[in-house]
Amino acid sequence: MKKSGTMRCSVSVLDSSFPGLQFDSEGVALPVKHFLNRVKPKWQAEEGDAGLTAKMVSRIKSRAGDNEYDSILGLSGGLDSSFMLHVAVNELGLKPLVFHVDGGWNSERAVQNISRMVSALGLDLYTEVIDWAEMRDFQLAWFRAGVPHVDIPQDHAFVATLYQYAEKFGIRTILNGGNLSNEGIRNPLKYFYYGTDMRQIRDICKFSGTRQLHTYPFSAVMRHKAYLRYVKGVEVVRPLDLVRFRRNEAEETLSSIYGWSPFEQKHFESRFTRFFEGYWLPTRFGFDPRTVQFSSLIVTDQMKRDEALAALANPSLSREEIAREQRFIASKLEISEDQLHDFLTLPKKYYFDYKNSSGLFAIGARALQLLGQEKSLKK
């Protein structure tokens, strides 16, 4: 087994910018080899698994009883959650409570996508608006901390609100948009740390925050992964792993039925994530998330390696787009563009430079995998 140097995977486009990446003797990155040899052969969702899908739907409905909603679904306006909503209602016949978290970073296109879908499907939309003064301070604290995972403030709000709504409305099934089709290769923990590590959140807020967060919706991982799961009986299911889900086909379906508009890159429905993944992470930490995104599409036969390499030859955002995003982010955070740029030059720090519960997360994830309950504790 060879350790990474300047190598690039011979099958995917993962390279040595992925921390700790290792290759086998044929130059195949180990995460790719694991997916191809261990995961893909057991994955039955290429044409859909009608048997497992029927069992899942039956269980969801029986657990719902006489509740108005049989499940809950968070809608961002991006591809995964939008297609999941389409499948849940039109193909599975479910009645989900649809909610959206407005953390201040919605793109206009995402808002339009959400509006068009809930209107066409005749659904109610519950929107949770995060107090911007608190969100702004929380976001700036992450920049000051020097860590790569500066998207935690919006990610944590989504997860926490999801579980709060499930408990509030007595809903026992959460529809999760995670999927093997577009996310078969996981992002490196060094750059995409767990969004629900309250020990780390408290430490960074204490270190670089400037105000108390009185209304922000926090949720400790033990509460929603242990208490709500095993005491309240709240289960998480991933319907997109049981139906045919191909990126291009899904975009065409959503566009033709709802007038849904696609995004240039995964996660770009959020203006902040567009800035974070399209500019901040590649510039400050030298890691382009597209290497993971494209590799996931390659191993599920949705993208050719040469096509991915050609796309990676150019940055996600043009110079004009970067300048526009910098102006927007700085203005939204009420700082100057120079101040935003100064964050780029701070000493680089990572999750392990602050208090964290990574060991507990790893043990918990392994235990749940062995029990067959979940594939990961991340988010």
C-alpha positions as CSV (number, residue, x, y, z in Angstrom):
1,M,0.0,0.0,0.0
2,K,1.3,3.4,-1.0
3,K,0.8,6.6,1.0
4,S,-0.3,9.6,-0.9
5,G,2.3,12.0,-2.3
6,T,1.3,13.9,-5.3
7,M,-0.8,11.0,-6.7
8,R,-4.3,11.2,-8.1
9,C,-6.6,8.2,-8.0
10,S,-6.5,6.1,-11.2
11,V,-10.2,5.6,-11.1
12,S,-11.6,8.8,-9.6
13,V,-10.2,12.4,-9.3
14,L,-9.3,12.2,-5.6
15,D,-5.8,13.4,-5.0
16,S,-3.3,14.2,-2.3
17,S,-5.2,17.4,-1.3
18,F,-7.5,14.9,0.5
19,P,-5.9,14.6,4.0
20,G,-4.4,11.2,4.7
21,L,-5.5,9.7,1.4
22,Q,-3.9,6.3,0.6
23,F,-3.8,4.3,-2.5
24,D,-3.5,0.6,-3.3
25,S,-0.8,-0.9,-5.6
26,E,-2.8,0.0,-8.7
27,G,-3.2,3.6,-7.7
28,V,-6.8,3.4,-6.6
29,A,-7.7,5.6,-3.6
30,L,-8.9,3.5,-0.7
31,P,-12.2,5.3,-0.2
32,V,-13.0,4.6,-3.9
33,K,-11.8,1.0,-3.6
34,H,-14.1,0.5,-0.6
35,F,-17.1,1.9,-2.4
36,L,-16.6,-0.2,-5.5
37,N,-15.8,-3.4,-3.6
38,R,-18.0,-3.2,-0.5
39,V,-20.8,-0.7,-1.1
40,K,-21.7,-0.7,-4.8
41,P,-22.3,-4.5,-5.1
42,K,-24.9,-4.3,-2.4
43,W,-26.6,-1.1,-3.6
44,Q,-29.9,-1.9,-5.2
45,A,-31.0,1.6,-6.2
46,E,-29.9,1.8,-9.8
47,E,-33.4,0.9,-11.0
48,G,-35.0,1.2,-7.6
49,D,-35.8,-1.4,-5.0
50,A,-39.6,-1.8,-5.0
51,G,-39.7,-4.3,-2.2
52,L,-37.6,-2.3,0.3
53,T,-39.4,0.9,-0.7
54,A,-42.8,-0.6,-0.1
55,K,-41.7,-1.9,3.3
56,M,-40.3,1.5,4.2
57,V,-43.5,3.3,3.2
58,S,-45.6,0.8,5.1
59,R,-43.5,1.3,8.3
60,I,-43.6,5.1,8.0
61,K,-47.4,5.2,7.7
62,S,-48.0,2.7,10.4
63,R,-45.7,4.5,12.8
64,A,-47.5,7.8,12.0
65,G,-50.9,6.6,13.3
66,D,-53.5,9.4,12.9
67,N,-50.9,12.2,12.8
68,E,-51.6,14.8,10.1
69,Y,-48.0,14.3,8.9
70,D,-46.4,10.8,8.5
71,S,-42.8,12.3,8.2
72,I,-40.8,15.5,8.1
73,L,-38.6,16.8,5.4
74,G,-36.2,19.7,5.3
75,L,-36.2,21.6,2.0
76,S,-33.2,23.7,1.0
77,G,-34.1,24.2,-2.7
78,G,-31.1,22.2,-3.8
79,L,-31.2,19.0,-5.9
80,D,-31.2,16.3,-3.2
81,S,-33.9,17.7,-0.9
82,S,-36.1,18.8,-3.8
83,F,-36.0,15.5,-5.6
84,M,-36.6,13.7,-2.3
85,L,-39.8,15.8,-1.8
86,H,-40.9,14.9,-5.3
87,V,-40.3,11.2,-4.7
88,A,-41.9,11.3,-1.2
89,V,-45.2,12.9,-2.4
90,N,-45.6,11.7,-6.0
91,E,-44.0,8.2,-5.9
92,L,-44.3,7.1,-2.3
93,G,-47.6,8.7,-1.4
94,L,-46.2,10.2,1.9
95,K,-47.5,13.3,3.6
96,P,-44.4,15.1,5.0
97,L,-44.3,18.2,7.0
98,V,-42.0,20.4,4.9
99,F,-39.9,23.0,6.6
100,H,-37.1,25.4,5.7
101,V,-34.5,27.1,7.8
102,D,-33.7,30.7,6.7
103,G,-30.3,31.4,8.2
104,G,-29.9,34.5,6.1
105,W,-27.9,32.9,3.2
106,N,-30.7,31.8,0.8
107,S,-30.0,32.4,-2.8
108,E,-32.9,33.8,-4.8
109,R,-32.9,30.7,-7.0
110,A,-33.3,28.4,-3.9
111,V,-36.2,30.5,-2.6
112,Q,-37.9,30.2,-6.0
113,N,-37.4,26.5,-6.2
114,I,-38.9,26.0,-2.8
115,S,-41.9,28.2,-3.6
116,R,-42.6,26.5,-6.9
117,M,-42.4,23.0,-5.5
118,V,-44.6,23.5,-2.4
119,S,-47.1,25.4,-4.5
120,A,-47.3,22.8,-7.2
121,L,-47.7,20.0,-4.6
122,G,-50.2,21.9,-2.6
123,L,-48.2,21.7,0.6
124,D,-47.8,23.9,3.6
125,L,-44.3,25.2,4.3
126,Y,-43.0,25.9,7.8
127,T,-40.1,28.4,7.8
128,E,-37.8,28.9,10.7
129,V,-36.0,32.3,10.5
130,I,-32.8,32.4,12.6
131,D,-32.2,35.7,14.4
132,W,-29.6,37.4,12.1
133,A,-27.7,39.3,14.9
134,E,-27.0,35.9,16.6
135,M,-26.3,34.2,13.3
136,R,-23.9,36.9,12.2
137,D,-21.9,36.7,15.5
138,F,-21.9,32.9,15.3
139,Q,-20.6,33.0,11.7
140,L,-17.9,35.6,12.5
141,A,-16.7,33.5,15.5
142,W,-16.0,30.6,13.1
143,F,-14.0,32.9,10.8
144,R,-12.0,34.2,13.7
145,A,-11.3,30.7,15.0
146,G,-9.3,30.0,11.8
147,V,-10.9,26.6,11.1
148,P,-12.0,25.4,7.7
149,H,-15.5,24.3,8.6
150,V,-17.0,27.8,8.7
151,D,-20.3,26.5,7.4
152,I,-21.2,25.0,10.8
153,P,-23.5,27.9,11.9
154,Q,-26.0,27.3,9.1
155,D,-25.6,23.5,9.1
156,H,-26.2,23.2,12.8
157,A,-29.3,25.4,12.6
158,F,-30.8,23.1,10.0
159,V,-30.2,19.9,11.9
160,A,-31.3,21.3,15.3
161,T,-34.5,22.7,13.8
162,L,-35.3,19.4,12.0
163,Y,-35.3,17.5,15.3
164,Q,-37.1,20.3,17.2
165,Y,-39.9,20.2,14.6
166,A,-40.1,16.4,14.7
167,E,-40.5,16.5,18.5
168,K,-42.9,19.5,18.4
169,F,-45.3,17.8,15.9
170,G,-44.9,14.3,17.2
171,I,-43.4,13.0,14.0
172,R,-41.5,9.8,14.2
173,T,-39.9,9.6,10.8
174,I,-37.3,12.0,9.4
175,L,-36.7,11.9,5.6
176,N,-33.0,12.5,5.1
177,G,-31.6,13.5,1.6
178,G,-28.3,11.7,2.1
179,N,-27.6,9.3,-0.7
180,L,-25.0,7.0,-2.2
181,S,-25.7,8.2,-5.7
182,N,-24.2,11.6,-5.3
183,E,-22.4,11.2,-2.0
184,G,-20.8,7.8,-2.1
185,I,-17.4,9.3,-1.3
186,R,-17.3,11.2,1.9
187,N,-15.7,14.6,2.5
188,P,-12.5,14.6,4.7
189,L,-13.2,15.1,8.4
190,K,-10.3,17.6,8.6
191,Y,-12.2,20.1,6.5
192,F,-15.8,19.0,7.1
193,Y,-16.1,18.4,10.8
194,Y,-19.2,17.2,12.6
195,G,-21.8,20.0,12.8
196,T,-23.3,18.7,16.0
197,D,-20.3,18.6,18.3
198,M,-21.6,20.9,21.0
199,R,-18.3,20.7,23.0
200,Q,-16.5,22.3,20.0
201,I,-19.3,24.8,19.3
202,R,-19.2,26.0,22.9
203,D,-15.4,26.3,22.9
204,I,-15.2,28.3,19.7
205,C,-18.1,30.6,20.7
206,K,-16.3,31.2,24.0
207,F,-13.0,31.8,22.3
208,S,-14.1,34.1,19.5
209,G,-17.8,34.9,19.9
210,T,-18.9,38.3,21.2
211,R,-22.5,37.7,22.4
212,Q,-24.8,35.2,24.0
213,L,-26.9,33.2,21.5
214,H,-30.2,33.1,23.3
215,T,-32.5,32.0,20.4
216,Y,-30.3,30.1,18.1
217,P,-31.5,26.5,17.9
218,F,-28.8,24.3,19.4
219,S,-29.1,20.5,19.6
220,A,-26.6,18.2,21.2
221,V,-25.9,15.0,19.3
222,M,-26.7,12.8,22.2
223,R,-30.1,14.3,22.4
224,H,-31.2,13.6,18.9
225,K,-29.1,10.5,18.3
226,A,-29.9,8.8,21.6
227,Y,-32.9,10.4,23.4
228,L,-35.1,11.1,20.4
229,R,-34.1,7.9,18.7
230,Y,-34.4,5.4,21.5
231,V,-36.8,7.2,23.9
232,K,-39.1,9.0,21.5
233,G,-38.7,6.5,18.7
234,V,-37.7,9.0,16.0
235,E,-36.1,7.2,13.0
236,V,-34.1,8.6,10.1
237,V,-34.7,7.1,6.6
238,R,-32.9,7.8,3.3
239,P,-35.5,7.3,0.6
240,L,-33.1,8.3,-2.2
241,D,-31.1,5.2,-1.6
242,L,-34.1,3.0,-2.5
243,V,-35.2,4.8,-5.7
244,R,-33.5,5.5,-9.0
245,F,-31.6,8.8,-8.4
246,R,-29.4,10.1,-11.2
247,R,-28.3,13.7,-11.1
248,N,-29.1,14.7,-14.7
249,E,-32.4,12.8,-14.8
250,A,-33.5,14.3,-11.4
251,E,-32.7,17.8,-12.6
252,E,-34.7,17.3,-15.8
253,T,-37.6,15.9,-13.9
254,L,-37.8,18.7,-11.4
255,S,-37.3,21.3,-14.2
256,S,-40.0,19.9,-16.4
257,I,-42.6,19.4,-13.6
258,Y,-42.0,22.4,-11.3
259,G,-39.9,24.9,-13.3
260,W,-37.1,24.1,-10.8
261,S,-33.7,25.7,-11.6
262,P,-30.5,23.7,-11.3
263,F,-27.3,25.0,-9.7
264,E,-23.8,25.2,-11.1
265,Q,-22.4,23.0,-8.2
266,K,-23.7,20.9,-5.4
267,H,-24.6,23.0,-2.3
268,F,-24.7,26.3,-4.2
269,E,-28.3,26.9,-3.2
270,S,-26.8,28.7,-0.2
271,R,-24.9,31.9,-0.9
272,F,-22.6,31.2,2.0
273,T,-21.8,27.6,0.9
274,R,-21.2,28.9,-2.6
275,F,-18.6,31.2,-1.2
276,F,-17.2,28.6,1.2
277,E,-16.9,25.7,-1.2
278,G,-16.3,27.6,-4.4
279,Y,-13.6,30.0,-3.0
280,W,-12.8,29.9,0.7
281,L,-11.9,26.3,1.1
282,P,-9.8,25.9,-2.1
283,T,-8.0,29.3,-1.5
284,R,-7.3,29.0,2.2
285,F,-6.8,25.3,2.6
286,G,-6.1,24.1,-0.9
287,F,-9.0,21.6,-1.0
288,D,-11.5,21.7,-3.8
289,P,-14.8,19.9,-2.7
290,R,-15.4,19.0,-6.4
291,T,-12.8,16.3,-6.2
292,V,-15.1,14.4,-3.8
293,Q,-18.3,15.4,-5.6
294,F,-17.1,14.3,-9.0
295,S,-15.5,11.2,-7.6
296,S,-18.9,10.2,-6.2
297,L,-20.4,10.7,-9.6
298,I,-17.6,8.7,-11.3
299,V,-18.0,5.6,-9.1
300,T,-21.8,5.6,-9.6
301,D,-21.3,5.8,-13.4
302,Q,-22.8,9.3,-13.8
303,M,-19.6,11.1,-14.9
304,K,-16.5,10.2,-16.9
305,R,-13.1,10.8,-15.3
306,D,-11.9,12.8,-18.2
307,E,-14.9,15.0,-18.0
308,A,-14.2,15.6,-14.3
309,L,-10.6,16.4,-14.9
310,A,-11.5,18.9,-17.5
311,A,-13.9,20.6,-15.1
312,L,-11.3,20.7,-12.4
313,A,-8.9,22.5,-14.7
314,N,-10.9,25.6,-14.1
315,P,-12.0,27.1,-10.7
316,S,-15.6,26.8,-9.5
317,L,-16.0,30.6,-9.7
318,S,-14.6,33.1,-12.1
319,R,-12.7,36.2,-10.9
320,E,-15.8,38.3,-11.4
321,E,-18.0,35.8,-9.5
322,I,-15.4,35.7,-6.6
323,A,-15.4,39.5,-6.4
324,R,-19.2,39.6,-6.3
325,E,-19.4,36.9,-3.6
326,Q,-16.8,38.6,-1.5
327,R,-18.7,41.9,-1.7
328,F,-21.9,40.1,-0.7
329,I,-20.5,38.1,2.2
330,A,-18.6,41.1,3.6
331,S,-21.7,43.3,3.3
332,K,-24.0,40.7,4.9
333,L,-21.6,40.2,7.8
334,E,-21.2,44.0,8.2
335,I,-17.5,44.0,7.8
336,S,-15.2,45.4,5.1
337,E,-13.8,43.3,2.3
338,D,-10.3,43.9,3.7
339,Q,-11.5,42.4,7.0
340,L,-12.9,39.4,5.2
341,H,-9.6,39.0,3.3
342,D,-7.7,39.2,6.6
343,F,-9.4,36.0,7.8
344,L,-7.6,34.3,4.9
345,T,-4.3,35.1,6.5
346,L,-5.0,33.9,10.0
347,P,-3.0,30.9,11.3
348,K,-4.7,27.7,10.1
349,K,-6.5,25.7,12.8
350,Y,-8.6,22.6,12.7
351,Y,-11.2,20.9,14.8
352,F,-8.5,19.2,16.9
353,D,-7.1,22.6,17.9
354,Y,-10.2,23.1,20.0
355,K,-12.1,21.1,22.5
356,N,-14.0,18.4,20.7
357,S,-15.8,15.0,21.0
358,S,-14.4,13.4,17.9
359,G,-13.5,10.2,19.8
360,L,-17.0,9.9,21.1
361,F,-18.4,10.5,17.6
362,A,-16.2,7.8,16.2
363,I,-17.2,5.2,18.8
364,G,-20.8,6.1,18.4
365,A,-20.7,5.9,14.6
366,R,-19.0,2.5,14.8
367,A,-21.5,1.2,17.3
368,L,-24.5,2.3,15.2
369,Q,-23.0,0.8,12.1
370,L,-22.6,-2.5,13.9
371,L,-26.2,-2.3,15.0
372,G,-27.3,-1.5,11.5
373,Q,-29.1,1.7,12.6
374,E,-27.2,4.4,10.8
375,K,-24.2,4.8,8.5
376,S,-22.7,7.8,10.3
377,L,-23.1,10.2,13.1
378,K,-22.0,13.1,10.9
379,K,-24.8,15.7,10.9
